[in-house]
Amino acid sequence: MEKAANRRTDRFETWFILICQLCLGMFLLVFTSFFLLLLIMGLPRFNWEFVAGLQSRFPDQSGVLAALSGTFGLVFLVLVMACPLGVLTAVFIQEYGEFSGNRFIRIFSRICDSLFSGMEAVPSVIYGFLGLVLFAEMMNMGRSLLAAALTLSAMAIPIIVGNCRKALQEVPQEIRESAIASGASRVQAVRINVLPFALPEIVSGTCMAMIRVAGEAAPLLVLGAVSYLTFVPDGLFLPFSALPVEIYNWTVHPGSGMHANGASAILLLLPLLLLFNSAAVFVRRKWKRKFEGNQNG
């Protein structure tokens, strides 16, 4: 009886592992086919003239310099605006709101926690509509780079808050208690002990938010990003473009050669996204080794 049960268990485990391997193989097949298709379509157009060129009516003369500069500008502005707000908001909710002696502050922090958790799941196109109404029209910013950066910052802040809260929750409570027991104030304990321990995950979560910002097209299309820009904007209140917008424009355009331009732009965007991901992994591992070395020392 026991041997029969063991055989059934072994058979189930064998089939389960086989199904898992089959699913992995299907994913790798689809991903490899997708990447090979991009290479076949995009490599003939992927050159320095394409990267450093501007838009043109002729597909073989078009470039992505304006869109590339717009993407870097958006990511930089969102990083400057959203990162401090998101991190400080997460610190307040996690380190002060939940442990406050004031009942009103505890209720307020719980409401904010629920609000930010819900905002993470809001579709990006809704942020684009809100940015169009609030920043572009009500605040008279127009369909400018600054309005787009504020819109994407509003989208990125809930993501940063959620990731930072998870990072702060992973900090052992003993670190806080030992710092306060040694005479440090709560602010000093958070600044000197808690934040350095959580910093690798905070940086990683921020980079993940920047990856989403760099790859978003829907809110920028709603906000009015220019798909045909023949100059590089050098001001916050000028029209703008971005790589995802150009990719969308070339993908839906029926003209000959447009799809090749879209594939080349994707080949340019993917390394940028992978760069953010690699930076997050590098910083997390390096800072963890440094912090563990200081703790051991």
C-alpha positions in Angstrom: 0.0 0.0 0.0 2.8 2.4 1.0 4.8 1.5 -2.1 1.8 2.2 -4.4 1.3 5.6 -2.7 5.0 6.4 -3.3 4.7 5.4 -6.9 1.7 7.6 -7.4 3.6 10.5 -5.7 6.6 9.9 -7.9 4.5 9.8 -11.0 2.7 13.0 -10.1 6.0 14.7 -9.4 7.4 13.6 -12.7 4.4 14.9 -14.6 4.4 18.1 -12.7 8.1 18.8 -13.5 7.5 17.9 -17.2 4.6 20.3 -17.4 6.7 23.1 -15.8 9.5 22.4 -18.2 7.0 22.5 -21.1 5.7 25.9 -20.0 9.2 27.2 -19.7 10.1 25.9 -23.1 7.0 27.5 -24.7 7.9 30.9 -23.1 11.5 30.7 -24.3 10.3 29.7 -27.8 7.9 32.7 -28.0 10.5 35.1 -26.5 13.2 33.9 -28.9 10.9 34.2 -31.9 9.9 37.7 -30.9 13.5 38.8 -30.4 14.7 37.2 -33.7 11.8 38.9 -35.5 12.9 42.2 -34.0 16.5 41.6 -35.1 15.5 40.6 -38.6 13.3 43.7 -39.1 15.2 46.3 -37.1 18.9 45.6 -37.6 19.0 46.9 -41.2 17.9 50.3 -39.9 19.8 50.3 -36.7 22.7 52.7 -37.3 24.1 55.9 -36.0 22.1 58.0 -38.5 18.9 56.4 -37.1 19.9 57.2 -33.5 21.2 60.7 -34.1 18.7 61.7 -36.8 15.4 63.5 -36.7 12.0 62.6 -38.1 11.5 62.7 -41.8 8.7 62.0 -44.3 11.0 59.3 -45.8 11.2 56.2 -43.6 14.9 55.4 -44.5 15.9 59.0 -43.4 14.0 59.1 -40.1 15.7 59.1 -36.7 14.8 59.0 -33.0 17.0 61.7 -31.5 14.0 63.9 -30.5 12.2 60.9 -29.0 15.3 59.6 -27.3 16.1 63.0 -25.7 12.4 63.2 -24.6 12.6 59.8 -23.0 15.8 60.7 -21.1 14.2 64.1 -20.1 11.1 62.4 -18.8 12.9 59.8 -16.8 15.2 62.5 -15.3 12.3 64.8 -14.3 10.3 61.9 -12.9 13.3 60.7 -10.9 13.9 64.1 -9.4 10.2 64.8 -8.6 8.8 61.3 -7.7 11.7 59.7 -5.9 11.9 62.0 -2.9 8.2 62.3 -2.5 7.7 58.6 -2.8 10.4 57.6 -0.4 9.5 60.2 2.3 5.8 59.3 2.0 6.7 55.6 2.5 8.9 56.5 5.5 6.1 58.5 7.1 3.5 55.8 6.6 5.7 52.9 7.7 7.8 54.4 10.4 5.7 57.1 11.9 2.0 56.7 10.9 1.5 53.2 12.2 3.4 53.8 15.5 2.1 57.2 16.2 0.4 57.9 19.5 -2.1 60.2 17.8 -5.2 58.3 16.7 -5.9 60.8 13.9 -2.4 60.2 12.4 -2.8 56.4 12.5 -6.1 56.6 10.7 -4.7 59.1 8.2 -1.7 56.8 7.4 -4.0 53.8 6.9 -6.2 55.8 4.5 -3.1 56.8 2.6 -1.8 53.2 2.6 -5.1 52.0 1.1 -5.1 54.9 -1.4 -1.6 54.3 -2.7 -2.2 50.5 -2.9 -5.2 51.1 -5.1 -3.5 53.7 -7.2 -0.8 51.1 -8.2 -3.5 49.2 -10.2 -5.0 52.2 -12.0 -4.5 51.9 -15.8 -1.9 54.4 -17.1 -4.3 55.8 -19.7 -6.4 57.2 -16.7 -3.3 59.1 -15.5 -2.9 60.5 -19.0 -6.5 61.8 -18.9 -6.0 63.3 -15.5 -2.7 64.9 -16.6 -4.4 66.4 -19.6 -7.2 67.9 -17.6 -5.2 69.0 -14.5 -1.7 69.9 -15.8 -2.2 70.7 -19.5 -5.5 72.6 -19.2 -6.3 73.7 -15.7 -2.7 74.7 -14.9 -2.1 76.1 -18.4 1.0 74.0 -19.0 -0.1 72.9 -22.4 0.9 69.6 -23.9 4.5 70.1 -22.8 7.4 68.0 -21.4 6.7 69.3 -17.9 3.0 68.3 -18.0 4.1 64.8 -19.1 6.7 64.6 -16.4 4.2 65.5 -13.7 1.7 63.0 -15.1 4.2 60.2 -15.1 5.4 61.3 -11.6 1.8 60.9 -10.3 1.8 57.4 -11.9 5.3 56.5 -10.4 4.8 57.7 -6.8 2.4 54.9 -5.8 4.8 52.3 -7.2 7.7 53.9 -5.3 5.7 54.1 -2.1 4.7 50.5 -2.4 8.2 49.2 -3.1 9.7 51.4 -0.3 7.2 50.2 2.2 8.1 46.6 1.4 11.8 47.5 1.8 11.1 49.1 5.2 9.0 46.2 6.4 12.0 43.8 5.8 14.1 45.8 8.2 14.3 43.7 11.5 12.5 45.4 14.4 15.6 44.8 16.5 17.5 47.4 14.5 15.0 50.1 15.4 14.8 49.0 19.0 18.5 48.8 19.6 19.0 52.3 18.1 16.3 53.8 20.3 17.6 52.0 23.3 21.1 53.5 22.8 19.6 57.0 23.1 18.8 57.8 19.4 15.6 59.6 18.6 13.2 58.0 16.1 14.4 60.3 13.4 18.0 59.4 14.0 17.1 55.7 14.1 15.4 55.9 10.8 18.1 58.0 9.1 21.2 56.1 10.5 19.9 52.6 10.9 16.7 51.8 9.0 17.2 53.6 5.7 20.8 52.3 5.1 19.5 48.7 5.6 16.5 49.2 3.3 18.4 51.3 0.7 19.2 48.5 -1.7 15.5 47.5 -2.0 14.5 51.2 -2.2 16.9 51.8 -5.1 15.7 48.6 -6.8 12.0 49.6 -6.4 12.7 53.1 -7.8 14.5 51.6 -10.8 11.5 49.4 -11.5 9.3 52.5 -11.4 11.6 54.2 -13.8 11.4 51.2 -16.2 7.7 51.6 -16.3 7.9 55.3 -16.9 10.4 54.9 -19.7 8.2 52.3 -21.4 4.8 54.0 -21.1 3.0 55.2 -24.2 -0.7 55.4 -23.3 -0.6 58.4 -21.0 1.7 60.3 -23.3 -0.6 59.7 -26.3 -3.6 60.9 -24.3 -1.6 64.0 -23.1 -0.7 64.8 -26.7 2.9 63.7 -27.3 4.1 64.7 -30.8 4.8 61.7 -33.0 6.4 63.8 -35.8 9.0 66.2 -34.2 11.7 67.7 -36.4 13.7 69.4 -33.7 15.1 68.5 -30.2 13.1 70.4 -27.5 15.3 72.4 -25.2 12.6 73.7 -22.8 10.1 72.3 -20.3 7.1 74.0 -21.9 7.8 72.9 -25.5 6.2 70.0 -27.4 7.8 66.6 -26.7 8.1 63.1 -28.0 9.3 59.8 -26.5 10.5 56.4 -27.8 7.3 54.5 -26.9 5.2 57.1 -28.8 7.5 56.8 -31.9 7.3 53.0 -31.7 3.5 53.2 -31.6 3.4 55.7 -34.5 5.6 53.6 -36.7 3.9 50.4 -35.8 0.4 51.6 -36.8 1.6 53.5 -39.8 0.8 51.7 -43.1 3.7 53.2 -45.0 6.6 51.0 -46.3 9.6 50.9 -44.0 7.7 52.2 -41.0 7.6 48.8 -39.3 11.4 48.4 -39.7 11.8 51.8 -37.9 9.5 50.7 -35.1 11.6 47.5 -34.7 14.8 49.5 -34.6 13.3 51.8 -32.0 12.4 48.8 -29.9 15.9 47.5 -30.1 17.0 50.9 -28.8 14.5 51.0 -26.0 15.1 47.5 -24.7 18.8 48.1 -23.7 17.7 51.3 -21.8 15.2 49.3 -19.8 17.7 46.5 -19.2 20.2 49.2 -18.1 17.8 50.3 -15.3 17.3 46.7 -14.3 21.0 46.0 -14.2 21.7 49.1 -12.2 19.0 48.0 -9.6 20.6 44.6 -9.3 24.2 46.0 -9.1 23.3 48.6 -6.4 21.3 46.1 -4.4 24.1 43.5 -4.3 26.9 46.0 -3.7 25.1 47.9 -0.9 24.1 44.7 0.8 27.7 43.4 0.8 28.9 46.8 2.2 26.2 46.9 4.9 26.8 43.3 5.9 30.6 44.0 6.1 30.0 47.0 8.3 27.7 44.9 10.6 30.3 42.2 10.9 33.1 44.8 11.5 
